[in-house]
């Protein structure tokens, strides 16, 4: 693709109604770039992203090494939406499955026709009940793996998501992923294979400064389990303290 073609494409987007909102991403990107921890990144996203994407509802998930959600935010819908979604099951969510498989931003009409979408179990048993018409999701990639995802939903009063929305979402994901990666523990290749996935989860949270109680809550395990995991890790790495463990693990 030539440079002139890229410039012309960008100019066309900037002149479009959706392109106008693309130009307003700068304040949010600046806030993301200056965030001092993951919590601040999530807070910035939740406060500003929905208005920029013109969404009815939006959310932010962070995943552990088992691809289980350890941090989650949702704005615009009641908690019963999440309960209903969990009850129906991720197995019916073709949108998220495709996003995880291909690791690219994607909206519902890019994987199904409107008729098939309206006939899907996800739409009939979750979206339709909460008066949501369309969804769009995107991956957050860091330290060589999927570390989370963001999603947006629109009600009947808003148009379906389109390719311009995916362009904006892709840009937002890149900035989020880069910033989140700076808060993640990058483990030396020579040591990573000696730790289990659960031990990697614990190491990540220890590196973030979490207490045993906070680690237990985030991973949905007991504090005693956290203590036992740390004990095994200390033995494997031949260390006697948390700070010493993190120092040894880091590249």
C-alpha positions in Angstrom: 0.0 0.0 0.0 1.5 3.4 -1.1 2.0 6.3 1.3 -0.3 8.5 -0.9 -3.1 5.9 -0.6 -2.7 5.8 3.2 -2.8 9.6 3.4 -5.9 9.8 1.2 -7.6 7.1 3.2 -6.9 8.9 6.5 -8.2 12.1 5.0 -11.4 10.5 4.0 -11.9 9.1 7.5 -11.1 12.4 9.1 -13.7 14.1 6.9 -16.4 11.6 7.8 -18.7 12.0 10.8 -17.0 9.1 12.5 -13.6 10.4 11.6 -14.3 13.6 13.5 -14.5 11.6 16.7 -11.3 9.8 15.7 -9.5 13.1 16.0 -10.7 13.5 19.6 -8.8 10.3 20.8 -5.7 12.3 21.7 -6.8 13.4 25.2 -7.7 9.8 26.1 -4.4 8.4 24.7 -2.5 11.0 26.7 -4.3 9.9 29.9 -3.5 6.3 29.1 0.1 7.0 28.4 0.6 8.8 31.8 -1.4 6.3 33.9 0.8 4.9 36.7 -0.9 1.5 37.2 -3.4 -0.9 35.6 -6.2 0.5 37.8 -5.7 4.0 36.4 -5.6 2.7 32.8 -9.0 1.0 33.4 -10.4 4.1 35.0 -9.4 6.3 32.1 -10.9 3.8 29.6 -14.2 3.5 31.5 -14.5 7.3 31.9 -13.9 8.4 28.3 -14.0 5.5 25.8 -17.8 5.0 25.7 -18.4 8.6 24.6 -15.7 8.4 21.9 -17.1 5.2 20.4 -20.7 6.3 20.9 -21.7 3.2 22.9 -24.7 2.4 25.1 -22.5 0.2 27.3 -18.9 -0.8 27.5 -16.5 -2.8 29.6 -12.9 -3.8 30.3 -11.6 -7.2 31.3 -8.1 -8.3 32.4 -7.2 -12.0 32.2 -4.9 -14.3 34.1 -2.7 -17.0 32.5 -5.7 -19.3 32.4 -7.6 -16.7 30.4 -10.0 -16.2 33.4 -11.2 -12.7 34.2 -9.4 -11.3 37.3 -10.5 -7.6 36.9 -13.7 -6.5 35.2 -15.5 -3.2 34.7 -18.9 -2.6 33.1 -20.7 0.6 32.5 -24.3 1.2 31.1 -25.8 -2.2 32.1 -26.9 -3.8 35.4 -24.9 -6.6 37.0 -27.7 -8.9 35.9 -26.4 -8.6 32.4 -23.1 -10.3 33.4 -25.0 -12.9 35.4 -27.1 -13.7 32.4 -24.1 -13.8 30.1 -22.3 -16.2 32.4 -25.5 -18.4 32.6 -25.8 -18.7 28.9 -22.1 -19.4 28.5 -19.2 -18.0 26.5 -19.6 -21.0 24.2 -22.5 -19.3 22.4 -20.5 -16.0 22.0 -19.2 -16.3 18.5 -18.0 -12.7 18.6 -15.6 -13.3 21.5 -14.5 -16.6 20.2 -13.4 -15.1 16.9 -11.7 -12.2 18.7 -9.7 -14.6 20.9 -8.9 -16.9 18.0 -7.8 -14.2 15.6 -6.7 -11.6 18.2 -8.2 -8.7 16.2 -11.0 -6.2 16.8 -14.3 -7.5 15.5 -18.0 -6.6 15.5 -21.1 -8.8 15.3 -21.9 -8.1 11.6 -18.3 -9.0 10.6 -18.9 -12.6 11.7 -22.6 -13.1 11.1 -25.4 -11.7 8.9 -27.9 -9.5 10.6 -30.5 -12.3 10.3 -28.1 -14.9 11.8 -27.2 -12.5 14.6 -30.8 -11.9 15.5 -31.4 -15.7 15.5 -28.3 -16.4 17.7 -28.6 -17.6 21.2 -26.4 -14.8 22.5 -28.7 -12.2 21.0 -32.0 -13.9 21.9 -31.1 -14.8 25.5 -28.9 -11.9 26.5 -28.7 -8.9 24.2 -32.3 -8.7 23.2 -33.5 -8.9 26.9 -31.3 -5.8 27.8 -32.3 -4.0 24.6 -28.8 -4.2 23.1 -28.6 -4.6 19.3 -24.9 -4.7 18.5 -21.6 -5.6 20.0 -17.9 -5.0 19.2 -14.9 -6.6 21.0 -11.1 -6.2 20.8 -8.1 -8.0 22.4 -5.5 -6.5 24.7 -2.1 -8.1 24.0 0.9 -7.9 26.3 4.1 -9.9 27.1 3.4 -12.1 24.1 -0.1 -13.2 25.1 -3.8 -12.2 25.4 -4.1 -10.3 28.7 -7.6 -8.9 28.4 -10.2 -7.4 26.2 -12.5 -4.4 25.8 -16.0 -4.3 24.4 -18.7 -1.9 23.4 -22.5 -2.4 22.9 -25.1 -0.3 21.2 -28.9 -0.1 21.7 -31.6 0.3 19.1 -31.2 4.1 19.0 -27.6 3.8 17.6 -26.3 2.4 14.3 -24.6 -0.9 13.9 -20.8 -0.9 14.4 -18.8 -0.6 11.1 -15.3 -0.7 9.8 -14.6 2.9 10.9 -15.4 1.9 14.4 -13.0 -1.0 14.1 -10.2 1.4 13.0 -10.8 3.6 16.0 -11.0 0.5 18.3 -7.8 -0.9 16.8 -5.9 2.3 17.6 -7.3 2.4 21.1 -6.3 -1.2 21.7 -2.7 -0.6 20.6 -2.2 2.2 23.1 -3.9 0.3 25.9 -1.9 -2.9 25.2 1.4 -1.0 25.2 0.7 0.8 28.4 -0.6 -2.3 30.2 2.5 -4.3 29.1 4.6 -1.8 31.1 2.9 -3.0 34.3 3.3 -6.7 33.5 6.1 -8.8 34.8 8.3 -10.0 32.0 9.9 -13.2 33.2 13.3 -14.5 32.0 12.9 -17.3 29.5 15.2 -19.5 31.4 12.9 -19.4 34.4 9.4 -19.3 33.0 9.1 -23.0 32.2 9.8 -23.9 35.8 6.6 -22.2 37.0 3.0 -23.3 36.7 0.4 -21.1 35.2 -1.0 -20.4 38.7 2.5 -19.6 40.0 2.9 -17.1 37.1 -0.4 -15.5 38.1 0.8 -15.1 41.7 4.2 -13.7 40.5 2.4 -11.2 38.4 0.3 -9.9 41.3 3.2 -9.9 43.7 5.1 -7.7 41.2 2.2 -5.3 41.2 2.5 -5.0 45.0 -0.6 -7.0 45.9 -0.8 -8.5 49.4 -1.7 -12.2 50.0 -5.2 -11.2 50.8 -5.5 -9.2 47.5 -4.0 -12.1 45.5 -6.5 -14.5 47.1 -9.4 -12.3 46.2 -8.2 -11.7 42.6 -7.5 -15.4 41.9 -10.5 -16.6 43.9 -8.4 -18.9 46.2 -7.7 -18.9 49.9 -4.9 -17.0 51.6 -3.5 -20.3 52.8 -3.3 -21.4 49.1 -1.4 -18.2 48.3 1.1 -18.9 51.1 1.6 -22.5 49.9 2.1 -21.3 46.3 4.7 -18.7 47.4 6.5 -21.3 49.5 6.8 -23.6 46.5 8.0 -20.7 44.3 10.6 -19.7 46.9 11.9 -23.3 46.9 12.0 -23.5 43.1 13.8 -20.2 42.7 16.0 -20.6 45.8 14.9 -17.3 47.4 13.5 -16.3 50.8 11.6 -13.1 50.1 9.0 -11.7 47.7 11.2 -8.9 46.5 14.1 -11.3 45.9 11.8 -13.6 44.0 10.6 -10.8 41.6 14.2 -9.5 41.1 15.3 -13.0 40.1 12.3 -13.5 37.7 12.7 -10.3 35.8 14.6 -10.1 32.6 
